Amino acid sequence: MDPLHTTQHGMPESEAAAEARRLIDDWAARPVRHHPTSFRDETEPPAFGTTPPVRQEDHRIVPAWAAGIAVASIGVGAGITGIGCGAWLVLNGLASVTLNSVLMVTLPLAGLAMIVTAIGGAISKARAAITTNVYEAPVTQHTEIHTTTRGMFFARTRNTIR
């Protein structure tokens, strides 16, 4: 049965409107029931003893390890941020690299490295020429090894060389 294409009509429009009005008025006449969502007990609590209550301040003590971890995490975060900014600057600069800019940066560094290497080589040769060790007496070597072991299951061995 198709309700949209029926040949029989149920209720005339005037009766349907009157019935709808009656249902709405019946619903509106009922009182609205309110359900409480919170409750506050207003009765005074019983007093015990002669002393009035004293306000106790909230003094929370943070353990040293927790404060250390907090400071370290802030430091690590700041350090990582600095490294990230530095990497961004370097990579941003490398994005616009030309041959002339590479040469202008590396040539002074290469010259400085060459000068440092030459100075180091000269110092090394000067030191090698000065030190001469000549031994003319007979050389003997006497070595004594003393071994001591302590413990049974977790033994500890100590070797002393004299």
Sequence and secondary structure as in RCSB ss.txt:
>XXXX:A:sequence
MDPLHTTQHGMPESEAAAEARRLIDDWAARPVRHHPTSFRDETEPPAFGTTPPVRQEDHRIVPAWAAGIAVASIG
VGAGITGIGCGAWLVLNGLASVTLNSVLMVTLPLAGLAMIVTAIGGAISKARAAITTNVYEAPVTQHTEIHTTTR
GMFFARTRNTIR
>XXXX:A:secstr
  TTS SS  S HHHHHHHHHHHHHHHHHS      S     S     SSS            HHHHHHHHHHHH
HHHHHHHHHHHHHHHHHHHTT  HHHHHHHHHHHHHHHHHHHHHHHHHHHHHHHH      S       EEEEEE
 SSS EEEEEE 
